[in-house]
């Protein structure tokens, strides 16, 4: 009796786009970003009617902190999108498996 083998790639499930998994986290970041922006505007409006060295320093620090936070939010959003894309790749790679089929050839005489 003859036998043979065949190596194939088998797809267990179809491709899934899982990049939307990052959306809830990004929404939370956007809410936090909006709250930060409102706080910045509120303090800016309160300090605008005052003068002095301390007020100027406070405004400068608030401006610096707001810029830093903006960079942080953008970096986190970008990072979450990248991680979701990598997660999608990992899951979809796991849907493919190498399979080796071993079979016997039966001949009818």
N, C-alpha and C positions, 0 to 999 in steps of 0.2 A: 504494500500500500504506500503510495506516495503522499507526501505532505508538503505544505508550503506555509509561508508567512507573508503577511502584508502589513505594512506600517502606514497608518493614516492619522490625520488630525481630525478629531471629532468635535463638533460644536454642540455643547449641551444646551445652551440657551442662546437666543439672539442678542445682538448688541443692545446694551442699555446705557442711556445717557443719565449719569448720576450727578452731573454738575449742579443740578438744582438743590442738592443737599446743602450747599453753602448758603443758599438764600436766607434761611432763618437767622443765621449768625450775622450775615451782612445787614439784614434789617435791624437787628439789635445795635450794630455798630452805627448805622445811619441815625437811629433814634438817639443814641448817645452823642453822636456828632451834632445833631440838631439841638440837643439840650446844652451842649457846650457852646454852640454858636449863640444861643439865646442868653446864656450867662455872660458871655463876652460882650454882647450888645448892651445888656443891662448895666454891667459895670462901666462900660465905656460911656454910656449916657449919664450915669451918676457922677463919674469923675470929670466929665466935660465942663461942668459948671464950676469946678474948683481949679485953683492954680497952686503952684509951688513945686519945690524940688521933690518932695515925697510923692506927690500926685503924679509928677512926670515919671518918676522911677516905677511907680505902681503900674501906670499905663504901659510903659515899656515892657515890664515883666509879663503883664497880661497878654500883650501882643505877641511876645516871644513864645509864651506857653501855648497860645492859641495856634500859632504856626506849627509848633512841635506836635500838638495834638492832631492837627489836620494831616500832617505827614504820617503820623502813627495810624490814624484811621484808614488812610488810603493804602498804606502798606499792609495792614491787616486784611482789608477787603481783597486786595490783589493776592495775598497769601492764601486766603480761604478759597478763592477761585482756582488757584493753582493746585491746592491740595485736593479739591473736589475732582479736578481733571485727572490727577494721579490716581485717586481712588477709583474713578471710572475705568482707567486703564488696567488697574490691578484686578478689579472684578471681572472685566471682560476678558482679560488674559486667562483667568481661572476657568472661564467658560469653554476654553479650548483645551483639549487633552490629547496627548499622543497615545495612540492605541496600537498595539501589536496583535494582529489576529493570527492565530495558529489554526490551520485546518488540514484535514485529511482529504485526499482526492480518492473518491470511490469510482472505480471503473466498472462499468457493466459489460460483462463478456457475453 
